[in-house]
Amino acid sequence: MKKSRFGFLREIRSNGSAYLLVVPAAIYTLVFGYFTLPYMLIAFQKFNFKTGLFNSAWVGFDNFKFFFSSPRAWEVTFNTLKLNFLFIIVGTLGAMALAILFNELRSRWFSRVTQSTILFPHFLSWVIVSYIIYSLLSTDYGILNRILGFFHIDPVNWYASPQYWTWILTTAAVWKDLGMNLVIYLAAITGIDDSYYEAGRIDGATRWQLIRHITIPLMLPTISILTLLALGKIMYGSFDMIYAIVKDNGLLYPTVDVIDTYVFRSLRTIGNPAQAMAVGLYQSVVGFILVWGSNKIVKKVNPDHALF
């Protein structure tokens, strides 16, 4: 036991600078991930700032009724699930396809420049992206409407047409995060042993057959883990993205209003943090069930691809 303790202290002393980099992330996780757990109790209370956490009146599941009794509760739940599923599926397929294409490129210079270009949007804020989208979709001066006008097609009032916005938001989300996912999948491909490809070439496999029977199967563990992690947040809408792009445009709510934006608007007028906690707890429980259930299914199919 003493050896283990002194070994750990020796490890910290010899790699102090590396452990120092972990300190901000560890503090952030402790404060916002663990120290806030007791505040889940306010989901079942009529929370009062004066009396505090342990002296507020208990109201049972009344705070959950705020959300579930709303006529729009299931609509925003459906929108949240729909958008997140599209983000996961389209983003995964796009990043995987690009990673395979970049791996097949013979020009390393072109590959690096293109990767950097694709990665750049990841570092843009959604506010900046919202202005880019507005420059494309503006009714009077948007680039897309000018292109439609060039072909003598009537302009579209995009910000009053909710039927288009599922795919507009999906395109924006995938475009912004594609680069980061691409880096992860490229790293997974780079880690594949070259001997597999050499054996395939000796057997006369074409490049497509190498991709189909070697690259894609060996990428599946990485794809599985990233998908399972993404499922944990599937009940959380991208509030920063949707609110930056759509704002309070009520015409688009039928297809873009998600749980987070709905609760934010409600709390802006009601101002009850207990109701927000109730919805947050509902989102967390459903996310946990999805991750746990999906992981159990994956574990039965192939234990090597499971998260835990």
C-alpha positions in Angstrom: 0.0 0.0 0.0 2.9 2.4 0.9 4.6 1.5 -2.4 1.5 2.4 -4.3 1.1 5.7 -2.5 4.7 6.7 -2.9 4.7 5.5 -6.5 1.8 7.9 -7.2 3.5 10.8 -5.5 6.7 10.0 -7.5 4.7 9.9 -10.7 3.2 13.4 -10.0 6.7 14.8 -9.1 8.3 13.4 -12.3 5.4 14.6 -14.6 4.3 17.7 -12.7 3.8 19.9 -15.7 1.5 17.3 -17.4 -0.6 17.0 -14.3 -0.7 20.8 -13.9 -2.5 21.0 -17.3 -5.2 18.7 -15.9 -6.0 20.9 -12.9 -8.3 23.4 -14.7 -10.4 20.5 -16.3 -10.5 18.7 -13.0 -11.7 21.8 -11.1 -14.3 22.5 -13.8 -15.6 18.9 -13.6 -15.7 18.9 -9.8 -17.5 22.2 -9.5 -20.0 21.7 -12.4 -20.2 18.0 -12.5 -20.2 16.8 -8.8 -20.6 19.8 -6.4 -23.9 20.7 -8.2 -25.4 17.2 -7.9 -27.3 18.0 -4.6 -29.1 20.8 -6.4 -31.1 18.2 -8.4 -33.3 18.2 -5.3 -34.8 21.5 -6.3 -36.6 19.6 -9.2 -38.9 18.3 -6.4 -39.2 21.6 -4.4 -40.8 25.0 -4.6 -37.3 26.5 -4.4 -36.9 29.6 -2.5 -33.6 31.5 -2.6 -34.0 32.8 0.9 -34.7 29.5 2.7 -32.1 27.6 0.6 -31.8 24.1 -0.7 -32.7 22.1 2.4 -35.5 24.3 3.7 -37.6 24.9 0.6 -41.0 23.3 0.5 -41.4 19.9 -1.2 -43.9 19.7 -4.1 -43.2 16.2 -5.5 -43.6 16.0 -9.3 -45.4 19.3 -9.7 -42.4 20.9 -11.4 -42.5 18.2 -14.0 -46.1 19.1 -14.8 -44.8 22.5 -16.1 -43.3 20.7 -19.0 -45.3 17.6 -19.6 -48.7 19.3 -19.3 -47.7 21.8 -22.0 -49.3 21.2 -25.4 -45.9 21.7 -27.1 -44.0 19.3 -24.8 -44.0 16.4 -27.2 -43.4 18.6 -30.3 -40.2 20.0 -28.8 -39.1 16.5 -27.6 -39.6 15.2 -31.1 -37.7 18.1 -32.6 -34.9 17.5 -30.2 -34.6 13.8 -31.0 -35.1 14.4 -34.7 -32.3 17.0 -35.0 -29.9 15.2 -32.8 -30.3 11.9 -34.7 -29.7 13.7 -38.0 -26.6 15.4 -36.6 -25.2 12.0 -35.4 -26.1 10.0 -38.5 -25.1 12.6 -41.2 -22.1 13.8 -39.2 -20.8 10.3 -38.7 -21.3 9.2 -42.3 -19.8 12.4 -43.6 -16.7 12.3 -41.4 -16.1 8.6 -42.0 -16.4 9.1 -45.8 -14.0 12.1 -45.8 -11.5 10.3 -43.5 -11.4 7.3 -45.9 -11.0 9.7 -48.9 -8.2 11.7 -47.2 -6.5 8.4 -46.3 -6.4 7.4 -50.0 -4.9 10.8 -51.1 -1.4 10.5 -52.3 -0.7 14.3 -52.1 0.2 14.9 -48.4 0.4 18.7 -49.0 -3.2 18.8 -50.5 -4.5 16.6 -47.7 -3.1 18.8 -44.9 -4.3 22.0 -46.4 -7.8 20.6 -47.0 -8.0 19.1 -43.5 -7.0 22.5 -42.0 -9.7 24.2 -44.1 -12.4 21.7 -43.0 -11.3 22.0 -39.4 -11.5 25.8 -39.3 -15.3 26.2 -38.9 -15.1 24.2 -35.6 -13.4 27.2 -34.0 -16.0 29.7 -35.1 -18.7 30.7 -32.6 -22.3 30.1 -33.5 -22.9 33.9 -33.6 -20.4 34.1 -36.5 -22.0 31.1 -38.2 -25.5 32.7 -37.8 -24.3 35.8 -39.8 -22.8 33.5 -42.5 -26.2 31.7 -42.8 -28.0 35.0 -42.9 -25.8 36.2 -45.7 -26.9 33.0 -47.6 -30.6 33.0 -46.8 -31.5 36.7 -46.5 -34.7 37.3 -48.5 -33.5 40.5 -50.3 -29.7 40.1 -50.5 -29.0 36.5 -49.7 -26.7 34.6 -52.0 -29.1 31.7 -52.5 -32.0 34.0 -53.5 -29.8 35.8 -55.9 -28.8 32.5 -57.5 -32.5 31.6 -57.8 -33.2 35.0 -59.4 -30.5 34.3 -61.9 -32.4 31.3 -63.1 -35.7 33.2 -63.0 -37.0 31.4 -59.9 -39.0 33.2 -57.3 -37.0 34.0 -54.1 -37.8 32.0 -51.0 -38.5 33.7 -47.7 -36.3 31.2 -45.8 -36.9 32.7 -42.4 -40.7 32.2 -42.7 -40.5 28.7 -44.2 -40.1 26.1 -41.3 -40.1 23.1 -43.7 -36.6 23.9 -44.8 -35.0 24.4 -41.5 -34.5 20.8 -40.4 -31.9 20.3 -43.1 -30.5 23.9 -42.9 -29.6 23.3 -39.2 -28.3 19.8 -40.0 -26.1 21.2 -42.7 -24.8 23.9 -40.4 -24.1 21.5 -37.5 -22.3 19.0 -39.7 -20.3 21.7 -41.5 -19.1 23.1 -38.2 -18.2 19.9 -36.5 -17.1 17.8 -39.5 -13.5 18.8 -39.2 -13.1 17.6 -35.6 -14.7 14.3 -36.3 -12.6 13.9 -39.4 -9.4 14.3 -37.3 -10.6 11.5 -34.9 -11.5 9.1 -37.7 -8.2 9.8 -39.5 -6.4 9.0 -36.3 -8.3 5.7 -36.1 -7.3 4.9 -39.7 -3.7 5.8 -39.1 -3.6 3.3 -36.2 -4.5 0.4 -38.4 -1.6 -2.0 -38.9 -0.2 -1.7 -42.5 0.3 -5.5 -42.5 -3.4 -5.9 -43.1 -3.3 -3.9 -46.2 -0.1 -5.6 -47.4 -1.8 -9.0 -46.9 -4.9 -7.8 -48.9 -2.8 -6.5 -51.8 -0.9 -9.8 -51.9 -4.3 -11.6 -52.2 -5.2 -9.2 -55.1 -7.7 -7.0 -53.3 -8.7 -3.7 -55.0 -8.6 -0.4 -53.1 -12.4 -0.5 -52.7 -12.1 -4.1 -51.2 -9.4 -2.9 -48.8 -11.6 -0.1 -47.7 -14.7 -2.4 -47.4 -13.0 -5.3 -45.6 -10.2 -3.7 -43.6 -10.6 0.1 -43.1 -14.3 0.3 -42.3 -14.5 -2.8 -40.0 -11.4 -1.6 -38.0 -13.0 1.9 -37.7 -16.2 0.5 -36.2 -14.9 0.5 -32.5 -14.2 4.3 -32.8 -17.5 5.0 -34.5 -19.4 2.9 -31.9 -17.8 4.7 -28.9 -18.3 8.2 -30.4 -22.0 7.4 -31.3 -22.7 6.1 -27.8 -21.2 9.2 -26.3 -23.3 11.4 -28.6 -26.5 9.4 -27.6 -25.9 10.6 -24.0 -26.7 14.2 -25.1 -29.4 13.4 -27.6 -32.1 14.9 -25.4 -30.1 18.2 -25.2 -30.8 20.5 -28.1 -28.0 22.7 -29.4 -29.3 25.7 -27.6 -26.3 28.0 -28.7 -26.7 27.0 -32.3 -30.5 27.3 -32.6 -30.8 30.4 -30.5 -28.0 32.2 -32.4 -29.5 31.3 -35.8 -33.2 31.3 -35.3 -33.5 33.5 -32.2 -37.2 34.2 -31.3 -38.6 33.6 -34.7 -41.9 32.0 -33.9 -42.6 31.0 -37.5 -39.9 28.4 -37.3 -40.8 26.8 -34.0 -42.7 23.9 -35.5 -39.5 22.3 -36.8 -36.6 23.9 -34.8 -37.9 24.5 -31.3 -36.1 22.1 -29.0 -36.4 21.4 -25.2 -33.6 23.8 -24.3 -35.0 26.8 -26.2 -38.5 26.1 -25.1 -37.5 26.0 -21.4 -35.3 29.1 -21.8 -38.2 31.1 -23.2 -40.6 29.8 -20.5 -38.2 30.6 -17.7 -37.5 34.1 -19.1 -41.2 34.9 -18.3 -41.8 32.6 -15.3 -38.3 32.7 -13.6 -38.6 29.4 -11.7 -35.3 27.5 -11.5 -37.0 24.4 -10.1 -38.9 23.9 -13.3 -35.7 24.2 -15.3 -34.0 21.6 -13.1 -37.0 19.2 -13.5 -36.6 19.4 -17.3 -32.8 19.0 -17.0 -33.3 15.9 -14.8 -35.7 14.5 -17.4 -33.2 15.0 -20.2 -30.3 13.5 -18.1 -32.3 10.4 -17.2 -33.5 9.7 -20.8 -29.9 10.3 -22.0 -28.6 7.8 -19.5 -31.1 5.2 -20.4 -30.3 5.6 -24.1 -26.5 5.3 -23.5 -27.0 2.3 -21.2 -29.4 0.5 -23.5 -27.5 1.2 -26.6 -24.2 0.0 -25.0 -25.9 -3.2 -23.8 -27.1 -3.9 -27.3 -23.6 -3.2 -28.8 -22.1 -5.4 -26.1 -24.3 -8.3 -27.1 -23.5 -7.9 -30.7 -19.7 -7.3 -30.3 -18.2 -6.7 -26.8 -15.1 -5.1 -28.3 -17.2 -2.2 -29.6 -18.9 -1.4 -26.3 -18.2 1.7 -24.3 -18.2 -0.1 -20.9 
